[in-house]
Amino acid sequence: MCTFTVDDVPASDFYTVEVGHRGEVTFIDAAVRDGEIQLSLG
């Protein structure tokens, strides 16, 4: 498993992640802060 952290992200109501051409995935701030977000490729 590969993990990474992104530091110094400005506060927002939602966050969007995109890897390559797989499309965007959007998360609300509360889910990110609560540690509910887990992503995998494959």
Secondary structure, DSSP 8 states (H G I E B T S, - for coil): -------S----SEEEEE-TTS-EEEEEHHHHHTT-------
